[in-house]
């Protein structure tokens, strides 16, 4: 029989306490004023912000979040809304399946939790469309719980400061999870501040393309900076950001057309790319399969 030796947390790679303190202190001075960080922010508002902020910058989310919360301030409000109205309100945030999942999540909260957002990671993970990161973020930021939050910004800061690498792997690795957990402060209140602070640091200073190392509060503890900021190997996998000419762009154009009218004839949609109508048909097919559009004969409309 084989036994796996458990490595104590103290032996795992982590950022030292002085580095954690420096990031938290920087956050106290430099944090952006965002409505979902205010004292009156509700757990529902924080959950909505986390869903909207996935792969979408704050500047685009802010106006949409304000409109959304004014229109549907509680899960029950969104649960009862017509789906077409929800998709129109999502507008051009991108990845509109998030809007459908958010409405499904609202309905589950009403059905299973009497309309209140649950507070534990286990309960949150059981909701439609809520994954590991979002469950941890809502548990920490909405309920003040100790949770290892690891969005793209946090992962990048930890990989640079601890591992000395330019960027994290395309997917969350066991090594990164160990670094995230080992660095998380033991004190609950401090752990929440750390999560907020390191996320903000990655968004504003330790950015993917133009890190401002001269302004970084944790530079003295950064393995990547000490190593001369080496670039990742040319063959290292990385996510591409190409958008022009992609099916994702065409899906967005079709959704924009559907949001603008009660129903749209298929020939009008095909005219979106007269040189390649087969591409339009392919993208329309994926929207129908995803439940983002419905077809009645030769007419297409948003789900109602």
Buried (B, 14 or more C-beta within 10 A) or exposed (E): EEEEEEEEEEEBBBBBEEBBBBBBEBBEEBBEEBBBBEEEBBBBBBBBBBBBBBEBEBEBBBEBBEEBBEEBBBBBBBBEBEBBBBBBBBBEBBBBBBBBBBBBBBBBBBEEBEBBBBBBBEBBBBBBBBEBBBBBBBBBBBBEBBBBBBBBBBBBBBBBBBBBBBBBBEEBEEBBBBBBEBBBBEEEEBBBBBBBBBBBBBBBBBEBEEBEBEEBBBBEBBBBBEEEEEEEEEEEEEEEEEEEEEEEEBBBBBBEBBBEEEEBEBEEBBEBBEEEBEBBEEBBEBBBEEEBBBBEEEBBBBBE
